Structures are given as C-alpha cells and as structure tokens.
C-alpha cells in the first residue's frame, strides 16, 4: 500500500507524475493527503477546473450506491450562496476573482466509451449535486422572461441531448435521490422534487428572487457566470481499474479527509524542491505534531486562518484559507529562502496559538489569568488580536501592557454579554482591531478601537442598568454565565478555599424559578405584586449565585434555603444568607453591589471615543430621520438598514411616534403616508402638500421623484457614521404601515417598543423566512400582540411557533392533537432540533405544554439558523405525512 505521507515533501516526484509546469504540480500536491492510503499502484491525475469545464460535452457523472444520499441543508446552502453573491458583486465591480470550493474525485465509469465520458463520483458529490441544482434554479428563474434559457442551459450543462434513458442526464445521483434530481432537471417541480434536493432547489429559487433587482438586468446572469466559471474546483481522476469503493473509503472513512491544512502543506513543499526535507524537520513537523497531539487537527486549521487574518486583515475568510496562503506563497515561490521564512513565521505563530489554547504555558500571571478566562469563554473571534499582542510582546512590548490590553478584550466580551448585545460581526471587529495593533501602546489602542458606540461596549451606567434589569440567566452560554459569577465571587472575602471551577458548582436562583405559595407570601410582605417581582427579577444577576447544593435547594422557602446556604464555603453566597429576607429591595441592593464589583473588574470604554453612532435603542433611527434634508425623501427600508433593524418594525415605529420629518419617509415606490404622527399637532397639511412645498415633484400616479430619494449610504454619511463604506444600497421592500390590519400593527408596534432594533430585526428574519416558505400568518387579537406562522395541509392547520413581542412559544399542546405530532417521539424530535441552538433548553417535561425562549436569543446567528432549519423540517414533516 503506497502512503502519500511517504511522499509528503518529495515534490520532484510529484512534479514528474503530473508533468512540467508549476500549476499542474501545484494541483497534484495540493490534493495529496498525507496519512491516506490508496491502492498500491493507483495513479491520480489532478487539475484545477471550473464547473463549466468539468461538466461540458457529452458525459455523465454517476454517484455510486455506497455514497450517502444528498444531505446539504440550509447551513451549507446559505454559506455557498453568500460566497456566490460575494463573487457576483466582485464581478459587477470589474474585479472578478475565484473562490476555492473543493475537490471532485472521479473514477472511470463502466459505460465509458468514445461517444460518452462516464465517471463515478468517488468524492465531492454533495458540492457537484448542489451546483447542478443551482443551475436548474437559475434556468427556471430566467425562463420566466425568456423560455430559450431552458433549452440553452439544459443542452449546455444538464442533459446529453442525443442519449436515451438514464444516459440523458449528466448527473445521475444514487437511486434514493434519482427521481427528485430528474424531476428537477426536467422542470417537473410539481411532481417529485422533494426531500433535500427539493429543499435546495426551492432555496436557490427564493434567493434568486431576492437578488433579482429590476434596476440591474444582469445580476442573475452574473450569478450564472459565477457558478459556472468562478468557483474553483480541483478535478482528481484515478486510473481505470482502481477500486473506486476502496478509494472512497480511503478518502472518507479513515478520519483523514482532505483539509485546508493538507492543501497548504503540500503547496508549501512544492515550493521547496531542495530545502523541503530540512524545513519540514526543523519547522513544520514540530508545530504540527504539538498542535495536533494537544488540541486535535482543528487547531491546525485555526492556525492557518488566524495567520491569514494577521497577514490579510478583513479580507480573510475561513473558507478561503487555502487560497489565501497560496497567494502569499506565490509571491515568494521563486525564492526558497522566502518560503522558508514563511514557514518559520508559521512556527512562531503556532507557539502563540499554543499559549492561547493552553494558558498554563504562559509565565506572566496577569496575562495567564486573562488568557485562561478568554479560552474558557471560547472567545475565538478575538484570537487574531490576541496573537498579534503575543507577537508584539515577543518583539519587546512589556507583558503588563499586553495584560492590560487583554483585560479590555475580556471586558468587551463580558459587558456585551451582560447587556444582551448580539455576537454578530465580532469577527470583523477583531479583524479590524488586529490591523491597528502596531506599537507599544497596545492597551490604549485596544480600548480606543473597541470604544465607538456602534460596537456596543456598554458604559458603566449601561452596565449597572443591565445588571439590575436584564435576565442574565438567559444571556450568553452556560459556561460564560458561570465565568462571570466566578469572577465576581473572587472579589469577596473568600474564607475557606473553594474550587469554583468544580463541575459540582452550579448557578442557583435564590428566589426560585417556580413561584410557590411560600414565595408568594414572602414577596407580598412589602406590598409588592409577587408575580411581577418574580417575573422582573428572577433571572437577574442580583438573584443568582453559585452553590454546590442546587439540586437539593429547589423551590425551598427562603427561611429553609437560607439555613442550607449558610453551610456554604462560597463567600459570595454566604453574603446572601446575612439577609433576614429576600425580596425586591434585597435583590436590587445585591445587584448594585455586584455592579460595583463588576465595574472594578471589567474596565469600560473610552467614552471620549464613542462619538455618535448606532445604539441599541431607537435613537439612531430618530437621528437619521432628523438628518433627512429638505427636498428629499427616503424609505422605511433605508432607515431600517441604518438603524440596524427590519423595515416593518421601523415603519410601525415611525407611523406611531411623533418624529421630525416623518412626512419624508415614503413607501418604496414613493407614495407618501396618508396620515403622519406629528410633533406639531396644529399642522394639518398632508405629507404630499408639505413635500411639494419642499420641491419634490409627483407623477400622475402620486409617486415622488426617484431622483430625490436618499439611500442608506447617504443617510449614514449625513450622520457621519464610521465605516460608511460598509453600508450598502438597500434592496427595497414593499413596506406600508397603512396596509397592516389592527392586529398586525399592534404586534409590530409592541415588538419595536419592547425589543428594540436588534430583536425586531431577528424576529422579522423569522417572519421573512416563513413568508418565503409558506406565507400564511395569524395575528392575535388580545392586548399582547402575537404572530403565528401556520400552514394548512389536508384541511388541518399546523403551527410550530407563536411569536410574542418578547418571547417565542413552542405550542406542543396544540401539536399534540395533530398528526404526526400526536406521536411523542415526533414532538421530541422537534424539541431536540430546537435544543441544538445555543441557550435554547426546552425540558423534556414540557412536551405537552407551551415552553418558550426569549426573542433576544434570535439575535445570535447560530440560534436563528437552527430555528429556520427546524421550520424547514417542520414543513417537510407536515407535507410528507399520510393522513388517515
């Protein structure tokens, strides 16, 4: 058995195998996977290609039986689509580039003949199938305007026109997926286009509709060009006679799949024909083995990505790590000394990553303490900045300066978590920060760069308020909540030593989560409403502590719980039992004490650097409206982008709040509002009358002059927002608050009032996805608004969520009366899927009830992704069932 690991860095051998020329040698080396075993004597030919080249001409790609069925879901499709859109935008800007998508391993098929090239897809069937489905969706989208696109795309890319039977199709999936794929290719979407293939087709159709702007007739054609010509693939062909199944096993079942690290390593040593063995022994092998043995293969991938960020800044992406390193090496490939220097720098940075992943290796105690905290916090987005700090320290920056900088990074994470700020865009924040760290004043640089208000590092006042009022128990991840409490616990006079890192130490609600009669009496003693006190304070930081007795304490009355807690050695908890009672006054007093301790632990932002930028309330929206110049107008969509929210909550907020310039906010076609809420109630002129006086013309249909519209980029510029270039001109949505029913209006108004911009946007994302998937809603008639997305199947209504202004409810009790969810296992599967989201923890005991989770969780992209994918699954389960 020949092992590619034996070839590792013997690049002259590789070059002879694939012929002369740097690119061919590169393609071979990039896909030789050290550690994988192939059949002795097997040959593999590799070359870089595109989808157009790969599938062109009369040929067929057959997915063999031993392959798994097509299984790409929303997460994979969304990632691919975002990459395609990035490439399309680059193409539109006249700077086309390629995106490396991966490899496709092919073996000659049994029907290989001079008239037809048939190939068995040994590896890469998921990406190949996805791209073919995307072509079907592009074909059908374009055919709505010109049916000739059907014949064009079919004959060029999807079918073999003069073949019959299964030979007609250029891609033939496994038997399980075959009928769905054929239906997709033949355009029979009302027939058998179901399952994962059907979901993928509908995903691309929906995204094409979203991106197809009337003002740009070429955007979809550019998407087609990107799919066919700008997604780089590596085609690897094994020789006829090799056992394709054995090769498939080698590639997929040995636990050593092709990875970016393998690609980078082999490219590196292709560029070192004479120095390869020495460089491998001296630099590469030592750091590779240390990282792999202590932290697994993912640590090597993390290293490659972090190094790319350090070298390329905000342009770096995890998916393009290989291409990024390839570009770096191309600049140095003509000089082996430069390539060796590159590998030596990799080894140096690997040491820095080791310290981050294993903080006990750090000698400086303050630095070690912050690294340990950030490591346990899983602050991976900050790794590039931390690696830069360690690099600068090695170059002479004092350790105390680095430790102070790390304290600001820790505070940035903690304060944002306590305040409930979304984790979105942290990657970009720290990528940008990394590029600013250049000298020995790194601590002040970190503080200033993280302080602008648009980055939402809470001030002392905002942190105090969040600690008093926010439901801390639902913030962040479980380990992060414990870390915050452990840091706070360390500020108390310890007494006897307690190992707070023990798994036996858990978070305890002093006032329990379940309001018992004893606790009702306790809370009512001061004349307070017990239910309100419980609802407002039970999950706040003031009511939480650490204990090893959580399971024993349960819903005990305070008198009994106090006696039990008095036995603890945790000083933070012991301080609670000094209180003779535990009511609103005591909880808020403890919250204030913890806030003072938190301010001492976690320093706040430099408030002089904050400027005027987005806030988590509607202030920025109000500022944007005030900035709309006379003689111009804008839309709810443009305002929503600047405010960081969604158009509908913005529209409802504007239509119900007395704000300046409300008459200058129109629908996307330029129709002014019929009624506006005015700061000056004595002014009774219509919006159109005022706009006309300000110099805006209207056409015969009553639409304002489009040339006078102010877009999001211009609004951001008027507000002097930092990084105005990050704003994009919005795809206008048809939003008109006057078209809403009373109940729709109530829901969106309460959502805006109680959730603010971030939560409003996240909830609107869920509603928007359901609009694309099923498109039907109920809006509740009670005083508290409710939005219920539902679908009808065989005369029965089904709904998975009830969305309220503050929480989202899962109506298991209602589902229990509907097939197939009358089966407890099906409700359990729904629970399991939702519980995959960070912080959603629906207990099994509530499978017959109405559990809920805060809408604030939806601001986490990982949570939103799980909820959306579960909605897809829910629709599929409803539509596939056979009702009696």
N, C-alpha and C positions, 0 to 999 in steps of 0.2 A: 504494500500500500504506500503510495507516494504521499508525503505530507507537505503541504505548501509551506508549513512552518520551517521545513528544512531549507526552503528556497529563500524565505524571509527577506534578506537584504542582498542576495546574489543576483543583482539586477542584470548583469550582462547576459545571464542565462535567459532571463525573461525577454530581453530585447531580441535575442536570436529567435526565440519562439514566435514572436509576433511580427518580426520583420523590422526593417530600419524605420527610423522616424520617432521623434520624441512623443507625439500624441498617441501612437499605437502602443508604444511601450508603456506609456502612462496608463492607458485604459486597462492593459493587462495587469499591471502592478496594483492599480487601484482596486481591483476586484479579486486579487489573490488573497484568500482569507487564512492567515496563519492559524493553525490548530485544526482546520477542517481536513477531513480525509476524503480523497476521491479514489475511484477505481484505478488500480495500477495500470499505467499506460494510457490513461484517458488524456485527451487533448482538449484544451479550451481556447477558443478564439474570442477576443473581446474587441469591441469598437464602440466609440461614442456615436449616438444616433439621436433621432427625434421620432415622435410618433408617426409623422408623415412618411419618413424613410422606412421605419420599421414595418408598417402595415401596407405599404404601397405595392401595387401589382397584384397578380393573381396568386394568392397564398392564403393559408389558413393556420390559425393558432388554436390548438386543441388543449383544453385543460383536462388532465387525466383524472381518473376516478379517485386516485389516492389523495388528491388535493382536497382541502376543505372547501365548503361552499363559499360563495361570495358573502363577505361579512363586514364590509366597511359601513360604519354608522355615521351619525351626524358629526361626531368629533373629527373623524378622518376627512369627511367630505368638506366640512367647514374650513379645516386647515388648508386643504388643497385649493378650495375656491379663493381663500384670501391670498394665497400665493399667486394664483392665476390673475386675480384683479390687480395685484401689485405689478405683475409683468405687463398687463394691459395698459396700466397708467404710464409705465415707463415707455412703452411703445408709442403711446399717444404723445408723449413729450419728446419724441425723437431720440430717445436713449435706450434702444432695445437691449435686453440682457437675457441671460439664460438662468433657469432655476433647476438645480440638480434634483431629479425626482427619484432616482434609484436605478436598480438593475433589473433586467429581464433575462433569465437564463433559459435557453432553448435547446431542445434536442431534436434531431430529425424525426419526423413522424412516419408512421407506416405507409401512408399514401404519398410519400414524397416521389415526385415524378418530374420529367422535363416540363410538363404543362401546368404543374401546380406545386408550389413550395409549401409543404405541410410541416408544422413544427409543434412539438409537445412543449407546453409551458411548464418548465420544471420549477421556476420560481418567478415571482412578480405578477401572478395572475390578478391580485387584488387591484394593483395600480393600472394594469392593462385593461381590465374589465371596466374600471371606473372611467378611464379616458374614452372608451368606446361608448359607454352610456352617455357621457357628456356630449359626444358628437351627435348622438341621436337627439338629445335635447336641443342642441344648437340648430340642427336641421329643422326640427319641428317648429322652433321659435321663428326662424327666418322664413319658413314656408308659409306662415300666416300672411306675409306680404308678397312673396313670390314663390309659387309652388315648384319652380325649377330647382330650388335648393334641395328638394327631396331627391331628385334624380342625380344631381351633382354630388352630394355628399355620400349617397348610397354607393354609387358606382366608383367613386374615387377611394372610399375608405371603409365601407361597411360590408359590401357584398362582392362576390365573384359572379358577374352578370351572366356568364355563359355556362355556369355549373348548375347542377340539379341536386335536389335533396339537401342534406346537411352540408354538402360541399359548397353550397351557395354562400355560406356565412364565413367571413374572415375570422371571426372569433366564435368558437364553439365551447361554451362552458361545460362543467360537469352536468350529468343528467338532471340533477336536482334543480339547477339554475337554467337549464337549456330553454325550456318553454318560455320563461319570463324574458330571457335575453332575445330570443327570436321574435317574441311579440314586440319588444322594444325596437328592434331593428326594422321590423315590418310596419311599425306605426300602429299596432293593434293595442292601443293603450286602454281601451275599454274592455279588453279581453283578459289576458293572463299576465299583465305586467304587475306582478305582486311581489311581496317579500322585500328583501333587502335591495334587489335590483329595481323594483318599482319605487321604493323609497328614494333611491339615489336619483332615478330619472325625475321624480317629482321635485326633489331638492334642487336639481340644476334648472328645471323649468322655472321654479319660483325665483331663483337667484337671477336668472336671465331677465325675467320680467322686471325685477327690482333695478337692475343695472341699465336697462334699455332706456336711455334718455332721448326724448323726442328731438332735443336740440343737437344730438350727436348721432347721425345716421350710421356711423362706422364703429360704434363701440362693440356691438355683438360680433361684427366681422373681425375685430381685433382680438376678441376673446377666442374665436375660432383659430386665428393665427397663432396665438399663444399656445393653445392646446396642441396644435399640430407641429409647431416649429420652435417654440421657446421653452419647452420642458425637456431638459437634457436627460437622456436615458443611456445606460450602458447595456448593449446587447452582447450577451455572452453565449456562445454556441459551443456545445460539446460534440465530439465526433460521433458519427453513426456507429452503432454497435455498442456504445456505452449504455449501461443500465440506467435509464432515466430515473427510475424509482430509487435506486441506491444513491444517485447523485442528489435527488430531492431530500432524502433522509440526511445526507451529509450536510446539506445547506441549512436544513430547517430543524432537525431533531437532535443535533449534537449539543445544543445550547450555545453554539458559537456562530450566530448569524452574522452576515456582513454588517459592518457598523462604520460610522464615520471615522472612528479611530483607526480601523484597519485600512481604510482608503487613504487617510492622511499618512500613516506609517509607510505604506508601500510607495506612495508618491515621493516621500522624503528620500527613501533609499534608492529609488530610481535615479534621483538627482545626485547620488553619491557613488558613482561607479568604482572609484578607487579607495575612498575613505569610509565606505559603508560599514565594514565589519568593526573598525576601530570606534566609530561614532556610536554604533549600536551598543557595543560593550561598555563604553565609557559613560554615555549619557542616557540613551533611550531605555535600555533594558532595566537599569536600576530603578528609575522613577516609575516605569510601567509596572514592575513587579511589586513595588511598595504600595502604590495606589490600589492595584488590583487585589493584592492579598489582604489589605486592611479595610478597604471600602468597596470592593467589587468593581466590575467593569464600568458601571455608570460613572464612577469617579473620573475615569479617563475621558469619557465624553464630556463631562463637566469641565475638565481642564481645557479641552480643545475649544469649547465655546467661550470660556472666560478669557482665554488668551486672545481669541478673535475680538472680543469686546475691548480688551485692553489695547489692541492694535487698530481696530476699525471703528470703535465707538458705537454710535446709534445705528450704523448701517448693519451691524452684526445680527444674524438670526441663528437660532439653534439649528434649524433645519438645513441651513446652508454652511455649516461648519466646514465640511469638506471643500466646497468650492472656495470659501474664503481663504483657507490655508493654502489651497492650490494657487490662488492668485498671489499670495505672499511669496510662495516658493518660486513661482515663475519669474519673479523679479530678481531672484537670487540664484536661479538654477544654473547659470553659466559659470558660477564661481563656487567650487566645493567649500571653500573657506566660509563663505557667507551662509551656505546651507548648514554647515557645522555650527556656526554661531547661532543660527535659528534654533537648532536642537538643544544647544547649551542653554539658551534662554528658556526653552520649554522646561528643561530640567530644573532651572531656578524657580520658575513659577509653579512647578509641581510641588516644590518644598513649601511654598507659601500656601498652596491649597491644602497640603497635608496639615499645616498648623490650624487652618480654619476647620477642617474636618476632625482633627484630634487636638483640641486646645491644650490638653495636658502636656504637649510637647513645647508649649510656649513658656519661656523662663520668666518674663516680666509679669508680675502678679496682676496688676490692674488690666493689662492687655489680655491676659489669660482669662480673667473674670468676664470681660465683655465678649470675648470670642466664644466662651462656653455658653453664655446666655444666647447669643445670636445663632450659634449652632443648634441649640436645643429649640429655639424659636423657629428654626428652619427658614432663616432669612436668606434664601438662596439668591434672591434678586439683588442683594447687596454684595454678593461675592466679588464682582469686578472691582468695586470701590475698595473693599477690604484688601483684596490682593494688591491693588495699587498702593495702599497705605503700607503694607508689609514690604513692598518693593522699595518704597521711598525710605522706610526705616533702614533697610539694608544699605541704602545709599547715603545714610547719615542723618535722617530726621530723628530727633530724640524719641525714645519709647513713650515717655509721658505725653508728648504731643500726639502720638498715634493713639494712645489710650483715650485721650480726651476726644479725639475725632470719633472713635468707636462709641463713646458714651452718647454723642449726639445722634449717631445712627440708631443706637438702641432706643433712645428716647423717641426718635421719629416713628419707629415701629410701634412702640408701646402706647404713646399718646394717641396715635391714629386709631389703634385698635380699641382703646377705651372709649373714644369718641364715636366709634362706629363708622369710620371712614372706609370706603371701599379700597381693596387692594389693587384695583385696576391701574395699569400704567406704571407700576413700581419698577418694572424692567427698564422702561425708558428713563425714569427719574434717575436711577442709579447708573445707567449707561452714560447719561449726560454728566452726572457728578464725576464719574471716573475721569473723564477728559479734562476736568477743571483742576485735578489734583496734580500740581506740578512742582511745588516748592515746600519749604519747611514750615509754612503757616497753614498746614493742612486742617487743623482743628477749626480755625476760624473760617476757612474755605468751605468745609462741610456744613457748618452752621448757616452761613450766608446762603449757600446754594440750595439748602433744603427749606429756607425760611419763606420764600414767596407764598402769598396766601393761596395761590392756585394749587399748591402742593399739599395744603390742608394739614400742616403740622400745628396741632391745637396750641393756643396760647395758654398761659396759666389760668386765666379767667374761664376759658372754654373747657379746660381740663377739670377744674373744680365743678363746673356745672354738669359735665358729663358724669363725673363720679357720683354726684348727688342724684341724678335723674335717669341715667341710661341703664338698660337691662344688661349689665356687664356679663351675666351668666350666659348670654347668647352671643357674646362678641368673640371673634377670633376662633381659634381651635382650642380644644380642651387643654392641651399641653401649654398653650400660650396663657390661658387664664390662670393655670397653676403657677406658671413662671412669675406672673405679675404679683400674685399673692405671696409667693415665696420671697420675692424681692422686698415687698412691704413687711413681711414677717421678720426679715433680717434687721429691720430698723428698731424693733422692740428689744427691751432688755431681756436677753434670752432665758435667764435662769438655767435650768438643766438643759444640756445639749440635746437637740432632737434632729434626726436626719430628715430634713424636709424633702429630700429627693426620693425618699422611700415611696414605693407604689402604694403602700398602705395609707399614705397621707392623701386625703381627697378633699374636695370642696364641700363645705357644709352650709346649708341655708339655716340660719338661726331661727328666723321666722320661716316655718316650713312651706314648701311649695303647695301643699294641700291645706286649705284653711279649715281647721277643725273648730268645733264649738268652743273648746277651751281657748283657742287663739282668738276667736271672735270676741270672747269676753275680755281677753287681755287687751286687745286693740281698741275696744269700745270704751275702756275705762276713762279715757281722756275726752270722751265726747266725739271722737273721730268715727267716720264711717269705716268699719272694719274691711269691707270688701274693697273699697277704694284704696285704703292704706296698703292692703295686701297687693292689689294689682299694680300700684305705682312703685312699690319698694321691694317686693320680694326678691327680685333678681338683681338689685343694685349692689354695688360693691360694699356699701355700708352694712348690708345684711349677710355678707358672705365671709367665711373664714376657712381655716384649714383644720382638719381633725383626722384622727385615725379611727374614729368611732362612728362614721357616717351611717353605716347600716344599722347600728344599734339605736341611734337617736331618732330617726324617722320623724314622726309628727308629734313628738313629746310636747307637752305643755312647757312653757318657759321655765317654770319652777323646777320641774324634773330635769329638763335639759341642762339647766344651769348647774345643778348638782353634778351631773355626769361630766360636763365640760370642765368643771373645776379640777378634775383629776388630770387634765392635760399638761404636758410639759411645754406646749407651744405658747410662748408669751403673748403672741397676737390674740390667740383665742382666750387665754386666761384673762386678758384685759376686759373681755366682754362680760364675763361672769361677775365682775365687780359691780355691774349694774343690777339694781334690785328688780327692774322690769325691762321689757324690750318692746318699745312702741315707736311711733313715728319720730318723736323727739330724740330718742336714743339712737335710732338708726341714722338719722341725718347728722347728729353730732359725731358719730363714728365716721360717717362719710367725710365730714370736714376734716377730721383728724387724719384719715388716710390720704386725703387730698394734699394736706400739708406735707406729709411724708413723701408722697409721690413727686411733688414739686422739688423736693430736696434731692431725690434720686435721679429724676429724669429732667435735665435742663430743657427749657423751652426754646422756641425760635428767636432769632434776632428780629424784633418787631419793627425796627427801622428799615429792614429789608423787605418787609411784607408787601408794601405797595398796595395798589388797588387791583384786585384780581378776583376770580370766582370764589364764592363762599358756599357753604353747604345749605344756606337758606336761599330765599329768592332775591337777595339784594342785587346780585349781578344782573338778573333779569330786569329789575327796576332801573338799574344804571343804564343798561342797554337801551331800554325804551326812552329814557330821558335824552339819550345821545342821538336819536334818530333826527337828522337835520330837517328843517322845514323845506317843503317842496320835494320830499322823498317819502317812500313808504317801504315797509318790509313785511315779512310773513311770520306766522307762528313757528314755522319750521326753522327759519333762520335764527329766530330768538331762542328756540329750544337748543340749537347747537351751541350758541354762545353760553347759555345758562347751564349747559351740561345736562339737559333733561330731555323729555319727549314732547312732541308737538301738542298732543291733546291736553295733557295737564297744563301746559303753558297757555293754551288757548282759553281754557276754562278759567285759569287764574287771572288772565288779562281781562276777560269779559266780566268778572265779578269783583274786581278790585279797582278802586279809584286810582288810576295811574296817569302820569303825564304822557301825552302823545298816543293814547290808546286809539285815537282815530287814524293813526298812521300804520296800524297793524291790520293787514288785509288777508283775505284768503289767497291761495297760491295763484289764482287766475286774476287777482287784482280787484276783487269785489270788496267794497268797504263794508264794515259791520252795520247792520240796521240800527242797533242800539249800542251805546257805549256807556260804561260807568265812568262818570266824570268827577274829577276833584272839584270842579266848579258846577254845582247843580243848576245855577241860574242860566248857564249856557245851554240853549235848547236846539242849536243848529245841528243838522245831520253831519255825519262824518264826511259824506261826499261834498257837502257845501263848504266845509272847512278846508278840505283838501283842494278843492277847486280854487278857493281864495289863495291858497299857498302855492298855486301854479302847476297843479297836476291835471292833465287832460284825461278825459274818459272817452272810450269809444261808444258806438251805438249800443253795445251790449252792457254798458256800465262798468267796463273793466279799465283800471288805471293804466297809465302809460308804463310799459315794462321797462323802459329805459330809466325810469326814476326809482326802480327797486334797489334797495340796499341789501347786499347779501351778508352772510355770516363773517366772511373775511373782512369786509369793510366795517361792519359793526365792531369786530374785535379790534381793528386798527383805531377806530374812533375812541375806544376805551383805553387805548394804549396798553393792551394786554401783552405780556411777554410771549414770545414764540408765536406771534400771529401767523407765521407761515404754516403752523400745524393745523390751522383751521382750513377746512375745505368748503368749497361752494356746495350747498346742500342739495340733495335730491328732494324737491318739494313734494310734500304730502298733502293730499286733499283734506284739509282740516278746517272746519267751520263750526264753532261752538253753537251757532244758532240752529244747526241741524240736529243737535242732540235732543233726545227725549228728557223729560224732567229727571228720570231716574239715572240715565247715563250722566247727565250733568252733575247730579248730586255725587255720584261715585267719583268722578274725576276731580271734582272740587275738593272732596274730602281727602282723596289721595294726595293732591298737591299740598293741601294745608298740613296734613299730618306726616307726610313722608318727605317732603322737600324734593329737590331736583333729582338727586341720585336714585332714590327709591321709586319715584314716579317714572323715571326712565326704565328702570329694571322691570317694573310691573308692566309698563307699556310694551316692553320687548316680548313678554309672555303673551300678552293680548295680540300683538302683531303676528307672532308665530301661529297662534290659533286661527287668526284671520286667514292666513295662507293655507292652513291645513284643513280647517272645517268651516270657519267663518260665521258661526252662529253663537249668540250670547243671550243670557237672561240678565237683566239688571234688577236688583232687589227693590222693593217698594217701601221698606222700613226706613226709619230715620238714619240708620247707619247704612251707607252705600254698600252694594255688593255687585260684583261682576262674576257670572258663572259661564264659562265656555262649555258648550254642550254640542252633541251631535245626535242625530236621530238615525236609528237602524231598525228596520222591520217594525216601525210604529212605536218603538220604545226610545225614550230619551236617556242619554248617558252623559255624565259629567264626572270629571276626575278632581276638579278643584272648585272651591268657592273663594274668590279673591275679595277680601275686605280692604279698607284703606290702610290697615296696619298689619294684618296677618293674612296668610293663605291657609285655607282649611282643606283637609282631605276627607270627603264625605263617605267614609267606609260604610256607615249605617245605611245610607241611600243605595250604595252599590251592592250591598248585601242582598237586596231584593231584585237584582238584575243579573241574568245570565251573561257571561260566565263567572261574574264576581260573587255569585252566591256560593261559590266554592272557596272556602277559607284559604286554600293554597294560592288561588289567584290574587286574593287581597294581600296575602303575604308576599307574593312576588312584587306587587305594586309597592308595598312598604319597603321591601328590600332594595328596589331600584331607587326610590327616593332617598333612602338612607345612605346611598353611595355618595351623596353630596356632603361636602364639609359642613358640619354643625347641624344638619338635619338628623334628628334622632327620634323617630317615631317608635314608641314602645309597642311591643307585640300585644300587650294587654288592650290596646286601643283599636284593634282590627274591626271591632263592631261599633266604634264611636266616631267622633269628629275631631281628630287631632289636628293641630295647626303648627305653623312655624312663622317667625316674624318675616315680613316682607324685606326687611333690611338684609337678610341673607341673600336675596336675589341679586344684590349689587356685586356679589362675588361671581365672576365669570364661571368658575367651576360649578357653583350651585345652579346658576342659570342653565348651563349646558346639560346638567343632569335632569333638571325639570323639563326642558324642551325635549330631550331624547325620550323621557318617560311619557310625555304626551304623544310622541310618535308611536311608541309601543302600545299605549292605551288605545289609540285609534285602530291600530292594526289588530289588536285582540278583539275589539268590538266588531270590526268589519269581517273578520275571518270566522267568527263563530257560526254555528248552525243552530238556530233557534228551533225548538220543537214546535 
